[in-house]
Amino acid sequence: MTHRDLPTSSTASQTAISVLTALLEARTGQQIAAYRSWRLDTALKPLLRARKLDTLDQLVTQLLQGSDRQIGDSIVDALVNQETSFFRDALVFEMLAEAVTDVEQDGRRARIWCAGCSTGQEPLSLAMQFAERRETSGASMPEIVATDVSDAAIVRARSGRFSQFEIQRGLPVRRMIRWFDTTGTDWVAKPELLALVTYRRMNLVSDQPPPGQFDIVLCRNVLLYLSTNTKGQVFPKIAAALKPGGMLVMGAGETVIGQTRVFEPSKRFRGFYETPIEARS
């Protein structure tokens, strides 16, 4: 991707746009398409206010001076797309329950990795689903590990704190009351729910996956922001993190077809992907 075709933002020179988009891509592998360059202004306005700056050019000047080590992290945290909600694509969670049951038939405890967990709604949805299953059937809890490239997102995820708007996106009242307490206008996940998820910061492109191998990796609506070459690095890394027969779950608008040969559509679960049989050891 080149940046010279990006339209100029209202508060940024072409040079500032190039620096900011290059920083995001270098740190996370994510790209900002030309038609979405308006996100620079929108996403960075709070950071400009916090630093008492008027323009993105001033922000870039501070970045390039190199005297503030946190400014790069702050910029990346602001630009990373954190769109998420509880039980997003409900059918996926139904199939995940079936997939976990299949794993447990071998007498094993399932391991799930949420890669690109944002502020925690996805892993907490899994935790609620399987904790409720445990209450009704006595089935064991899968191990849930959640990672994200953004330090700020991980801090928020660990806090389990959500606004009224966030909590209502995907959660019925019964689950809000069962698993969350109110604090002012916010809703905070109960300690017993938070304890079911292990969070850690991780860059999918440059860092190693969490220790051990997983039965299921959820990487939904993350890879679509990466370049083709970067996806070529990430797919094999995810495949190596899966146990033989393990599955990758991507977003509704994503596919591995034409993207990689290390995964193929699952014959067991529609919309899931697994490594080819000949590639399994």
DASULHU-V975465 format. One record per residue. N is the residue number from 1. RES is the residue in one small letter. PSI is psi in radians with two decimals (NA if undefined). OMEGA is omega in whole degrees, -180 to 180 (none if undefined). Layout:
n->(N;N)
res->(RES;RES)
psi->(PSI;PSI)
omega->(OMEGA;OMEGA)
//
This chain:
n->(1;2;3;4;5;6;7;8;9;10;11;12;13;14;15;16;17;18;19;20;21;22;23;24;25;26;27;28;29;30;31;32;33;34;35;36;37;38;39;40;41;42;43;44;45;46;47;48;49;50;51;52;53;54;55;56;57;58;59;60;61;62;63;64;65;66;67;68;69;70;71;72;73;74;75;76;77;78;79;80;81;82;83;84;85;86;87;88;89;90;91;92;93;94;95;96;97;98;99;100;101;102;103;104;105;106;107;108;109;110;111;112;113;114;115;116;117;118;119;120;121;122;123;124;125;126;127;128;129;130;131;132;133;134;135;136;137;138;139;140;141;142;143;144;145;146;147;148;149;150;151;152;153;154;155;156;157;158;159;160;161;162;163;164;165;166;167;168;169;170;171;172;173;174;175;176;177;178;179;180;181;182;183;184;185;186;187;188;189;190;191;192;193;194;195;196;197;198;199;200;201;202;203;204;205;206;207;208;209;210;211;212;213;214;215;216;217;218;219;220;221;222;223;224;225;226;227;228;229;230;231;232;233;234;235;236;237;238;239;240;241;242;243;244;245;246;247;248;249;250;251;252;253;254;255;256;257;258;259;260;261;262;263;264;265;266;267;268;269;270;271;272;273;274;275;276;277;278;279;280;281)
res->(m;t;h;r;d;l;p;t;s;s;t;a;s;q;t;a;i;s;v;l;t;a;l;l;e;a;r;t;g;q;q;i;a;a;y;r;s;w;r;l;d;t;a;l;k;p;l;l;r;a;r;k;l;d;t;l;d;q;l;v;t;q;l;l;q;g;s;d;r;q;i;g;d;s;i;v;d;a;l;v;n;q;e;t;s;f;f;r;d;a;l;v;f;e;m;l;a;e;a;v;t;d;v;e;q;d;g;r;r;a;r;i;w;c;a;g;c;s;t;g;q;e;p;l;s;l;a;m;q;f;a;e;r;r;e;t;s;g;a;s;m;p;e;i;v;a;t;d;v;s;d;a;a;i;v;r;a;r;s;g;r;f;s;q;f;e;i;q;r;g;l;p;v;r;r;m;i;r;w;f;d;t;t;g;t;d;w;v;a;k;p;e;l;l;a;l;v;t;y;r;r;m;n;l;v;s;d;q;p;p;p;g;q;f;d;i;v;l;c;r;n;v;l;l;y;l;s;t;n;t;k;g;q;v;f;p;k;i;a;a;a;l;k;p;g;g;m;l;v;m;g;a;g;e;t;v;i;g;q;t;r;v;f;e;p;s;k;r;f;r;g;f;y;e;t;p;i;e;a;r;s)
psi->(2.40;2.72;-0.13;-0.29;-0.06;2.31;2.53;2.31;2.78;-0.38;0.39;2.43;2.94;-0.60;-0.77;-0.73;-0.79;-0.73;-0.79;-0.77;-0.62;-0.67;-0.83;-0.78;-0.69;-0.65;-0.62;-0.27;-0.16;2.55;2.64;1.98;2.73;-0.74;-0.11;0.27;-0.28;-0.35;-0.47;-0.89;-0.90;-0.84;-0.53;-0.06;-0.78;-0.63;-0.68;-0.78;-0.75;-0.55;0.10;0.81;2.70;-0.53;2.81;-0.51;-0.69;-0.66;-0.77;-0.64;-0.78;-0.70;-0.83;-0.37;-0.51;0.15;-0.32;1.88;-0.33;-0.29;-0.66;-0.76;-0.71;-0.70;-0.82;-0.76;-0.66;-0.56;-0.43;2.31;2.05;0.43;2.17;2.93;2.88;2.43;0.78;2.22;1.36;-0.60;-0.59;-0.72;-0.57;-0.76;-0.57;-0.67;-0.72;-0.73;-0.68;-0.70;-0.70;-0.76;-0.73;-0.32;-0.35;0.08;0.29;2.71;2.20;2.58;2.27;2.34;2.08;1.82;2.07;0.96;-0.12;-2.33;0.25;0.00;-0.69;-0.95;-0.59;-0.57;-0.78;-0.77;-0.76;-0.80;-0.80;-0.44;-0.68;-0.64;-0.73;-0.69;-0.61;-0.53;-0.21;0.11;2.66;2.76;2.35;2.71;2.28;2.06;2.31;2.35;2.71;2.68;-0.36;2.13;-0.74;-0.70;-0.73;-0.70;-0.79;-0.72;-0.75;-0.53;-0.49;0.47;2.25;2.59;2.96;-0.70;-0.79;-0.72;-0.52;-0.20;1.57;-0.19;2.21;2.85;-0.68;-0.64;-0.60;-0.80;-0.66;-0.66;-0.04;2.61;2.66;2.42;1.77;-2.17;0.01;2.87;2.29;2.24;2.43;2.59;-0.66;-0.45;-0.81;-0.57;-0.23;-0.06;2.37;2.11;2.56;2.60;2.39;2.38;2.03;-0.53;-0.79;-0.30;2.78;2.60;2.88;2.67;2.64;3.11;2.74;2.70;-0.55;2.34;2.13;2.09;1.30;2.24;0.66;-0.88;-0.37;-0.30;-0.04;2.67;2.86;-0.76;-0.70;-0.69;-0.64;-0.42;-0.61;-0.70;-0.85;-0.56;-0.74;-0.74;-0.70;-0.41;-0.11;2.50;2.75;2.23;-0.03;2.88;2.57;2.34;2.15;3.10;2.86;-0.53;0.20;2.78;2.77;-0.24;2.16;0.02;-0.60;2.78;-0.03;-0.14;2.68;2.76;2.40;2.43;-0.24;-0.65;2.00;2.28;-0.12;2.86;2.60;2.87;2.54;2.54;-0.69;-0.28;-0.14;2.45;NA)
omega->(174;-175;-175;180;-179;178;-176;177;-177;-179;-177;172;178;178;180;177;-179;-180;-177;179;178;177;-180;-178;-179;-177;-171;-173;-178;180;173;-179;-177;-176;180;-178;176;179;179;179;-175;-174;-174;179;178;179;176;180;-178;-179;179;178;-178;-173;175;177;177;178;179;177;177;179;-175;177;174;-177;-179;-176;-177;-173;178;178;-179;179;-179;179;-179;-174;-179;-179;-178;179;-179;176;179;178;179;-174;-172;-179;178;-179;175;179;176;178;178;-179;178;177;177;179;-176;177;176;179;-178;170;-177;175;-178;176;172;-178;-174;-171;-179;-175;166;-177;-179;179;177;175;177;-179;178;-177;-175;174;177;176;179;-179;-176;-174;-177;180;-178;176;170;173;-178;177;-177;-178;174;-179;-175;175;-178;180;-180;177;179;-179;180;180;-179;-176;-175;177;177;179;-177;-175;-179;180;175;-178;172;-176;-177;179;175;-177;-177;-169;-177;172;178;175;-172;178;-179;176;-176;-180;180;-177;-178;176;179;-178;-177;-179;174;-179;173;177;179;174;-177;-175;-170;-177;175;178;175;-178;178;178;-172;175;-179;172;173;177;-169;177;177;-174;-179;179;-177;176;180;180;-179;175;179;176;-173;-178;179;179;177;180;-180;-180;-179;171;176;-177;179;-173;174;177;-180;-180;-176;-178;-177;177;173;-176;-178;-178;-175;176;-178;175;174;180;179;176;-178;-174;-177;179;175;-179;179;179;177;-177;-178;-179;-177;179;none)
//
